[in-house]
Amino acid sequence: MKTSLKDEFLGTLDGKKAEEILRRCVHCGFCNATCPTYQELSDERDGPRGRIYLIKQMLENGEATEKTRKHLDRCLTCRSCETTCPSGVEYSQLLDIGRQQIEKHVPRSFGDRILRYGVTRILPNASWNRVMFRLARQFTFLMPDTFREQIPSEQRSTSYPQKNQTVRTMIAFRGCVQQTATPNTLAAAKAVLSHLGIELVEVNQEGCCGAINLHLSEHERAVQQAKRNIDAWWRYIEHGAEAIVMSASGCGVTIKEYPKLLVESPYYRERALVIAEKAKDISEILLVEDLSQLPLKSSNEQIAVHCPCTLQHGMKNKEVYYEVLKRLSIVQTRTSEDHLCCGSAGTYSLFQPELSQQLLKRKVEVLSEGNPEGIVTANIGCQLHLGSKAQVPVKHWIELIAERLEK
């Protein structure tokens, strides 16, 4: 794709990156075939190719309107297009650049700014999350149906069988929403890994991975969150922690891309490269372990498996995920359209509720094709979103494994 970006923008790191990405695009349109929003809306501007043209136009001549922003806002950042693209276009990076630029050109309404400010300050903070969820449960009768359904019920703590003797150490990333909405996920991960001789340690100084702020154009806040986490983990890395274990793939993909986020901070980027190498989805950890050590009860429970976009298109770990579930004898039911997003996409369900619900309905239908007794996933956002509509229990897959541990 031929480009002629404005000189003042081309001289920046974002400008150089945007030009590099744009020049890779060959207009083929394969991306539209796997884009959830294009599938739903059949509008070229709501597919990756159309959005690329909108961003290109904005970066070349500064032309941007509320319509441009609307089509960029509708993108889920699911990265299905990146998996499909034969030219290796890093669409998600271009989208983040485009969104940052349009915030400068097209001011949002006062109400929209207040909502986005609240989301970027409350959701990344576990303490505020806890308060928010408690209040929301008390006043659900005041909320529209769409929002009421997304408020998770309080999860009761579950005690899973653990093995006390461990010889190895890894860091357990707690996340911000997961530790308040579904604390059993981390408890299950600790229990399962303890039977493999691995202790998961929690680092109190860590915070949000930065994904929420990054995708809502709060770039500098995301950078500061990444630096804080690197500082918090570094002492443990120096003392031999083998990995940073992710049980939320949305956080995992963001942390693995810290080197890109911190490209302007040489000191932190060097450490971010180490962090990115050590950041592993829990399925990656189990893949290389001797799973025969897990004292699992046999079960014929029929399970529908959901693979989050961040795991299959972001971290490229779909095959690892399914292989581990196979080795753990999870009986999977038939599903289709595994590549399409469920509509959660971080805060997408808050800002694009109608389209999010359309995608959710479609996803729940395909996950229900084989009449499963339960649904498992690998990301907190997907878990809560699917759970708001599914007629069967939805949980993180590591919880299912922990529930089958012999006492």
VOGU-3710 file (C-alpha; in Angstrom, 3 decimals, decimal comma):
1> mktslkdefl> 0,000/0,000/0,000  1,485/3,343/-1,062  1,535/5,917/1,732  2,227/9,633/2,103  1,892/10,328/5,799  2,202/13,876/7,127  5,843/14,778/7,744  5,371/15,813/11,365  3,754/12,455/12,128  6,111/10,350/10,022
11> gtldgkkaee> 9,029/11,608/12,102  7,643/9,947/15,242  7,986/6,316/16,348  4,237/5,833/15,882  4,454/7,354/12,416  7,264/5,065/11,319  5,459/2,038/12,716  2,182/3,011/11,054  3,875/3,448/7,674  5,590/0,064/8,011
21> ilrrcvhcgf> 2,279/-1,636/8,814  0,325/0,149/6,074  2,872/-0,780/3,406  2,429/-4,463/4,202  -1,278/-4,426/3,342  -2,068/-5,736/-0,155  -5,837/-5,005/-0,075  -6,692/-8,713/-0,447  -9,651/-8,664/1,948  -9,000/-12,101/3,435
31> cnatcptyqe> -9,253/-10,367/6,823  -12,918/-9,499/6,287  -13,789/-13,182/5,975  -12,834/-13,794/9,625  -13,818/-10,426/11,120  -16,742/-10,734/13,579  -18,026/-7,181/13,082  -17,867/-7,440/9,294  -19,754/-10,733/9,503  -22,490/-9,047/11,527
41> lsderdgprg> -22,706/-5,672/9,762  -21,514/-6,362/6,180  -19,997/-2,881/6,048  -16,517/-2,502/4,543  -15,760/0,186/7,122  -16,480/-2,334/9,883  -13,879/-4,780/8,614  -10,076/-4,575/8,985  -9,430/-3,524/5,385  -11,895/-0,636/5,609
51> riylikqmle> -10,582/0,486/8,972  -7,038/0,416/7,599  -8,130/2,818/4,849  -9,848/5,078/7,381  -6,696/5,209/9,526  -4,493/5,785/6,470  -6,678/8,679/5,360  -6,549/10,229/8,817  -2,759/9,904/9,096  -2,190/11,341/5,615
61> ngeatektrk> -4,443/14,378/5,633  -5,890/14,632/9,124  -9,396/13,847/7,912  -11,391/12,220/10,686  -15,003/12,492/11,765  -17,278/10,950/14,364  -18,165/8,345/11,732  -14,501/7,381/11,457  -14,299/7,040/15,219  -17,511/4,996/15,288
71> hldrcltcrs> -16,043/2,383/12,948  -12,769/2,233/14,879  -14,659/1,968/18,184  -16,612/-0,994/16,809  -13,437/-3,043/16,376  -13,081/-5,756/19,019  -9,274/-5,948/18,648  -9,787/-9,711/18,507  -6,892/-10,106/16,003  -8,646/-12,782/13,996
81> cettcpsgve> -7,620/-10,727/10,958  -3,945/-11,022/11,945  -4,194/-14,811/12,011  -5,778/-14,733/8,545  -3,562/-12,091/6,931  -1,063/-13,577/4,419  1,118/-10,441/4,592  1,648/-10,267/8,349  -0,113/-6,918/8,841  0,053/-5,977/12,548
91> ysqlldigrq> -3,426/-4,550/12,487  -3,910/-4,238/16,258  -0,876/-1,955/16,580  -2,119/0,228/13,732  -5,543/0,402/15,369  -4,061/1,566/18,689  -2,117/4,270/16,838  -5,235/5,301/14,921  -7,338/5,472/18,057  -4,769/7,628/19,833
101> qiekhvprsf> -4,704/10,034/16,915  -8,454/10,306/16,537  -8,831/11,195/20,208  -6,815/14,315/19,376  -8,887/15,216/16,320  -12,466/14,388/17,320  -13,411/15,273/20,926  -15,900/12,963/22,592  -19,059/14,086/24,348  -18,843/15,001/28,032
111> gdrilrygvt> -20,828/11,910/29,056  -18,618/9,603/26,989  -15,456/11,127/28,472  -16,779/10,670/32,011  -17,675/7,017/31,358  -14,286/6,230/29,821  -12,504/8,039/32,651  -14,410/5,999/35,221  -13,723/2,699/33,458  -9,983/3,356/33,103
121> rilpnaswnr> -9,679/4,330/36,786  -11,986/1,798/38,446  -11,654/-1,467/36,507  -7,817/-1,622/36,652  -7,942/-1,215/40,443  -8,803/-4,400/42,355  -9,918/-2,540/45,488  -12,273/-0,297/43,540  -13,482/-3,328/41,615  -14,490/-5,051/44,819
131> vmfrlarqft> -16,471/-2,015/45,962  -18,037/-1,520/42,532  -19,239/-5,123/42,264  -20,751/-5,027/45,765  -22,628/-1,816/45,018  -23,725/-3,069/41,604  -25,200/-6,236/43,141  -27,228/-4,085/45,535  -28,635/-1,830/42,829  -29,101/-4,139/39,847
141> flmpdtfreq> -32,792/-3,162/39,742  -31,742/0,291/38,548  -29,733/-1,028/35,588  -30,748/-1,844/32,014  -31,036/-5,595/31,364  -27,819/-5,683/29,329  -25,724/-4,288/32,184  -27,577/-6,200/34,910  -26,748/-9,525/33,286  -23,021/-8,693/33,273
151> ipseqrstsy> -22,721/-8,190/37,022  -21,146/-11,410/38,329  -22,664/-13,015/41,388  -20,288/-13,241/44,338  -18,154/-16,351/43,998  -17,895/-18,553/47,064  -14,369/-19,607/47,941  -13,593/-23,217/47,083  -10,945/-25,299/48,806  -9,066/-27,523/46,364
161> pqknqtvrtm> -6,769/-30,416/47,350  -3,161/-29,197/47,430  0,205/-30,885/47,800  2,340/-29,156/50,425  5,785/-30,078/49,133  6,957/-27,865/46,269  10,453/-27,442/44,875  9,964/-24,797/42,193  8,599/-21,249/42,217  6,574/-19,256/39,705
171> iafrgcvqqt> 4,791/-15,912/39,957  0,993/-15,946/39,909  -0,411/-12,951/38,039  -3,651/-12,062/39,807  -5,066/-9,459/37,441  -7,529/-6,791/38,531  -11,024/-8,074/37,659  -10,227/-11,769/38,032  -9,043/-11,567/41,631  -12,290/-9,879/42,700
181> atpntlaaak> -14,864/-11,545/40,408  -13,514/-15,112/40,145  -10,889/-15,676/42,869  -11,309/-19,463/42,534  -9,379/-19,352/39,266  -6,115/-18,523/41,018  -6,905/-20,903/43,872  -7,425/-23,693/41,325  -4,183/-22,852/39,519  -2,257/-22,996/42,804
191> avlshlgiel> -3,770/-26,364/43,671  -3,075/-27,976/40,298  0,501/-26,710/40,067  1,256/-27,750/43,652  0,794/-31,377/42,566  3,511/-30,759/39,969  5,907/-29,455/42,624  5,364/-25,796/41,699  4,517/-23,054/44,178  2,683/-20,009/42,828
201> vevnqegccg> 3,606/-16,847/44,734  1,576/-13,649/44,691  3,272/-10,266/44,332  1,344/-7,612/46,233  3,013/-4,688/44,459  1,780/-5,697/40,997  -1,285/-4,112/39,429  -3,341/-4,151/36,253  -1,513/-5,375/33,155  -2,448/-2,154/31,323
211> ainlhlsehe> -4,736/-3,645/28,662  -7,826/-1,609/29,589  -6,009/1,717/29,419  -4,048/0,752/26,325  -7,132/-0,071/24,266  -9,009/3,017/25,472  -6,206/5,317/24,276  -4,753/5,941/27,752  -1,302/5,023/26,458  0,780/6,724/29,130
221> ravqqakrni> -1,209/5,138/31,949  -0,662/1,737/30,339  3,089/2,433/30,149  3,205/3,329/33,849  1,280/0,175/34,770  3,729/-1,948/32,772  6,732/-0,324/34,481  5,177/-0,853/37,911  4,659/-4,551/37,224  8,184/-5,037/35,912
231> dawwryiehg> 9,589/-3,408/39,050  7,366/-5,601/41,234  8,327/-8,861/39,527  12,009/-8,232/38,970  13,191/-9,203/42,460  11,380/-12,532/42,148  12,858/-13,113/38,694  16,345/-12,457/40,077  15,696/-14,969/42,852  14,813/-17,760/40,458
241> aeaivmsasg> 11,097/-17,531/39,651  10,807/-19,646/36,510  7,771/-17,996/34,957  4,923/-15,525/35,362  1,796/-17,670/35,120  -1,244/-16,199/33,391  -4,714/-17,574/33,979  -6,301/-14,718/32,008  -5,186/-14,698/28,382  -6,242/-11,063/27,932
251> cgvtikeypk> -3,599/-10,069/30,467  -1,131/-12,570/29,050  -1,061/-11,143/25,549  -0,602/-7,604/26,886  2,302/-8,576/29,160  4,007/-10,526/26,378  3,902/-7,318/24,328  5,457/-5,079/26,981  8,616/-4,716/24,831  6,519/-2,992/22,128
261> llvespyyre> 4,751/-0,828/24,692  8,045/0,249/26,296  10,021/0,818/23,114  10,803/4,412/24,180  12,209/3,336/27,572  15,461/1,403/26,933  15,936/0,439/30,608  12,451/-1,021/30,945  12,376/-2,466/27,450  15,430/-4,582/28,212
271> ralviaekak> 13,696/-5,997/31,282  10,408/-6,289/29,399  12,089/-8,683/26,950  12,879/-10,992/29,873  9,372/-10,596/31,290  7,786/-11,368/27,913  9,803/-14,572/27,671  8,781/-15,667/31,160  5,084/-14,742/30,791  3,263/-18,016/30,108
281> diseillved> -0,364/-18,966/29,865  -1,017/-21,759/32,342  -1,662/-24,138/29,438  1,952/-23,544/28,307  3,173/-24,485/31,778  1,193/-27,723/31,851  2,184/-28,686/28,305  5,760/-29,460/29,359  4,953/-31,053/32,730  4,326/-34,697/33,581
291> lsqlplkssn> 0,543/-34,574/33,922  0,415/-38,166/35,168  1,386/-36,701/38,554  -2,062/-35,117/38,832  -4,375/-37,390/40,866  -7,463/-36,798/38,741  -10,834/-38,488/39,088  -12,204/-39,739/35,785  -15,252/-37,985/34,374  -17,467/-38,322/31,305
301> eqiavhcpct> -18,876/-34,813/31,672  -19,416/-33,302/28,227  -17,686/-29,921/27,975  -17,781/-27,202/25,312  -14,393/-25,520/25,005  -14,114/-21,816/24,197  -10,728/-20,513/23,063  -10,448/-16,749/23,747  -9,257/-14,502/20,924  -6,349/-13,324/23,060
311> lqhgmknkev> -5,154/-16,906/23,391  -5,576/-18,056/19,795  -4,944/-14,856/17,810  -2,865/-12,862/20,300  -0,666/-15,432/22,045  -0,994/-17,984/19,182  -1,543/-20,780/21,703  -4,734/-22,407/20,476  -3,082/-25,743/19,686  -1,291/-25,779/23,072
321> yyevlkrlsi> -4,601/-25,125/24,843  -6,440/-27,949/23,081  -3,526/-30,357/23,463  -3,403/-29,839/27,229  -7,167/-30,334/27,552  -6,843/-33,518/25,505  -4,071/-34,834/27,763  -6,234/-34,054/30,790  -9,044/-36,166/29,280  -11,555/-33,350/28,943
331> vqtrtsedhl> -14,457/-34,750/26,891  -15,146/-32,008/24,339  -18,422/-31,502/22,511  -18,591/-30,330/18,906  -18,482/-26,567/18,310  -18,113/-24,354/15,241  -16,883/-20,825/14,462  -14,110/-21,188/17,039  -12,250/-18,270/15,444  -15,007/-15,712/16,077
341> ccgsagtysl> -15,081/-13,458/19,145  -17,706/-13,874/21,878  -18,162/-10,094/22,083  -16,568/-9,508/25,479  -13,267/-7,986/24,295  -12,320/-6,264/27,529  -14,588/-3,239/27,945  -16,269/-3,670/24,541  -19,479/-5,007/26,098  -19,795/-1,737/28,060
351> fqpelsqqll> -19,238/0,625/25,144  -20,819/-1,412/22,314  -23,588/-3,320/24,143  -25,845/-3,994/21,146  -23,146/-5,448/18,897  -21,571/-7,248/21,833  -24,874/-8,952/22,591  -25,298/-10,014/18,959  -21,893/-11,678/19,022  -22,600/-13,236/22,417
361> krkvevlseg> -25,863/-14,779/21,209  -24,087/-16,244/18,185  -21,232/-17,628/20,282  -23,476/-19,201/22,929  -25,488/-20,893/20,181  -22,435/-22,546/18,613  -21,015/-23,547/22,000  -24,358/-25,194/22,771  -24,486/-27,253/19,559  -23,338/-30,458/21,250
371> npegivtani> -25,570/-30,042/24,348  -22,653/-29,654/26,777  -22,978/-29,941/30,539  -20,593/-27,026/30,992  -18,442/-24,502/29,132  -14,800/-23,739/29,871  -12,676/-20,824/28,712  -9,283/-19,288/29,497  -10,061/-15,608/30,077  -11,995/-13,781/32,779
381> gcqlhlgska> -13,796/-11,383/30,410  -15,042/-14,224/28,215  -16,035/-16,242/31,285  -18,253/-13,489/32,699  -19,676/-12,571/29,294  -20,566/-16,144/28,299  -21,881/-16,836/31,780  -24,410/-14,020/31,466  -26,314/-15,910/28,734  -25,297/-19,576/28,793
391> qvpvkhwiel> -27,745/-22,110/30,213  -24,922/-24,229/31,672  -22,093/-23,314/34,088  -19,174/-21,367/32,604  -15,819/-21,538/34,356  -12,103/-21,300/33,749  -10,794/-24,663/32,580  -8,241/-24,844/35,394  -11,143/-24,834/37,875  -12,559/-27,906/36,171
401> iaerlek> -9,213/-29,676/36,582  -8,905/-28,634/40,243  -12,400/-29,943/40,964  -11,314/-33,368/39,703  -8,260/-33,624/41,991  -8,448/-36,542/44,402  -8,481/-35,496/48,047
//
